[in-house]
Amino acid sequence: MTYRFQAFVLFLLTAGLAWQLGGWVGFRLVEQESLEESFRYSQLIANELNRYRPMPELMAEHPLLQAALENPEDHELILQANEEMKRMAEIVGSSDVYLMDRAGLTIAANNYDQESSFVGNNYDFRPYFSEAKATGESAIYFALGLASDLRGLYFSHPINNRQDEFLGVIAVKVQVRELESQWQRPGSFTEAEMVVLDNEGISFLASRRGWLYRDFRPSEQPGDMRRLQQRYPGQELAAMEITDLDRPISVSEHSRRVRLNVDGRIREYLSVRTPLPRLDWSLQVMIGTGPVLWTRVQFLAGGLVLFLGGFLTWLYLRERYRREAELAHRGEELELSVTERTADLEASNRQLLDEIRQREKAQNELKETQEELIQAAKLAVLGQMSAGLNHEMNQPLTAIQAYARNSRRFLERGDHDMVDANLAEIVALCGKMAELTRQFKVFARKSEGLPARVDLRLAVDAAIKLVTAQDSSAGIHVEWHRPDHPVMCHGDLIRIEQVLVNLMANAVQAVEDANSPTVTIDILKDDGFWQCRVRDNGPGLPANTEQIFEPFFTTKSVKQGLGLGLSISRQIVDALGGHLTGHNRTDGPGAEFVLALKRREETE
């Protein structure tokens, strides 16, 4: 329960700090925006003042105006002065230009031909006349026009004669509606207002129409109402309902927080008052404090997110430490259990290693047995072929003996040509016997090399030589459709030759009782494989063709074989990545065996 109370207190502290910090930043941003707007608008007013300030002084140098003041009874001269001032007003873009004599009486004006003409009016009570007359310098004044009832800025300058004697004052009036229209509320603040106050605190420029000619002074500062009525004739000059509030700590001394009654609604503003250059006016920018509330809400949300992040992190670490302690305890228990199990596993591993060694030994023995079985099958085939080998060897030996006897007789007779011919025949027969012996020797040899790229035609050629050397192949026609180009396949030449010898020997035995015994051998290409087909026209195979590849299955007598040839042949082909199949022919009597080996390109 204690940590929950502490978390609640920390939550309140975080929320309060975020609220205060949000207010500090919010008021600072509002004040910064107010100062930027004050600077922009004050520069705008200064530019307008600088634009019109030198105009009256330049006009005062015009000799026509001096002549009109010296001869006010000359109507022709006064008319010329009226027209000249009308032209001046058009040039400088002012609303009114008028000329007053020493007593402040207007004797000429640009609006002389209008009903609201200034001619004949006396303005000696206006400060712009009295200040220009007293100081001999230019004067600036703001007031509400008596004749036009329009607000205006008055620029004036005294006119002297050549003896530097005072003759009168020329005044230029500029309407302030253009200055007021150029005020724009900041885009980020919807409640932003502006007022320009004179030295008495009366507003003569305002962003709100209802705030014009209102008294923005504190109630305890009374003003000269007579002078104000002369300056703003016909206006009530009602006081604004302003309540000063405490100044936020994040703003400067020129800013204050106020509450105003705006159209019957109480609104709170941050008021920033700055003096305008070269004048006794002040610019007051007021921006609503609504964005401050939004900033505070944002900071409060951020503070809550930070609090929740920290709180969740604390909970996570607390739970993590608890689980680490629990895991440490379980780790100790696990170590004890592991120690006990390690002994059991070591004993199991020793037993497993013994089994692995026994299995490897058994696999090696099996492999050696398979190799011996393959070699035994070769020797069995050679044993079956021994009778034929004897026949093939006896025939050349008998011929050699005959040729040798005849050669002695021809030698006794001196017939050397016949002797040479007989010796050539003997050499040929010896070569035939040597080739036959070599074929049997190669066939009987063990294969020790890895599978490689071999020409399948060579294996067929060697197998045909071995099979046709037997007596049993006499009278049997062997058709070998030998391809013209190399037939490169993946395999071992000796083992492929062993498989083909077995297939051809079986075919020869199968056609012994046929009318026209024929064994056909051809090679075909089939989807990545070379197929060597061995076909005969014998009685064919039993119905279950897969049974003939089982060990010790045979349809022959015991003297002709044990039934291991096809089983060993399939094992050899499977080890080379090929396959061996057998089935009865569909185009006639007899069987067909297909040896398929992977193709290899000649350029590999």
SULJO-V47513 format. One line per field, one symbol per residue. ss: DSSP state (a for helix, b for strand, c for the rest). phi: phi as a letter, one per 20 degrees, with the letter a starting at -180 (. if undefined). A space follows every 10 residues. Layout:
ss=???
phi=???
//
This chain:
ss=caaaaaaaaa aaaaaaaaaa aaaaaaaaaa aaaaaaaaaa aaaaaaaaaa aaaaaaaaaa ccaaaaaaaa ccccaaaaaa aaaaaaaaaa aacccbbbbb bcccbbbbbc cccccccccc cbccccaaaa aaaaacccbb bbbbcccccc bbbbbbbbbb cccccbbbbb bbbbbcaaaa accccccccc cbbbbbbccc cbbbbbccaa acccbccccc ccccaaaaaa acccccccbc cbbbcccccc ccccbbbbbb bbccbbbbbb bbbbbccccc cbbbbbbbca aaaaaaaaaa aaaaaaaaaa aaaaaaaaaa aaaaaaaaaa aaaaaaaaaa aaaaaaaaaa aaaaaaaaaa aaaaaaaaaa aaaaaaaaaa aaaaaaaaaa aaaaaaaaaa aaaaaaaaaa aaaccaaaaa aaaaaaaaaa aaaaaaaaaa aaaacccccc cbbbbaaaaa aaaaaaaacc aaacccbbbb bccccccbbb bcaaaaaaaa aaaaaaaaaa cccccccbbb bbbbbbccbb bbbbbbcccc ccccaaaaac cccccccaaa ccccaaaaaa aaaaacccbb bbbbcccccc bbbbbbbbbc cccc
phi=.fffffffff ffffffffff fffgffffff ffffffffff ffffffffff fdgfffffff efffffffff cfefffffff ffffffffff femeebcbdd efenefdbbf dfedfefefn edcfefffef ffffemdfcc bdaeffeeld fbeddcbfdd efemefdrcd ccdcfeffff fefcfgfece dccccddefe needcbfdff efldeefffe dfdfffffff fcfndflfff eddfdfeffe defedbeccc edlndecdcd ecdcfefmce ecdddcdfeg ffffffffff ffffffffff ffffffffff ffffffffff ffffffffff ffffffffff ffffffffff ffffffffff ffffffffff ffffeffffg ffefgfffff ffffffffff fffnefffff ffffffffff ffffffffff ffffffedee gbecefffff gffffffffe ffefneeded efffdgdece rcgfffffff gfffffffff dfeffcfbdd cbcceblncd ddddccdefn dfgeffffef fmebddfffe qdndffffff gffffendbc cbaffedrfo dcddddcffc ffef
//
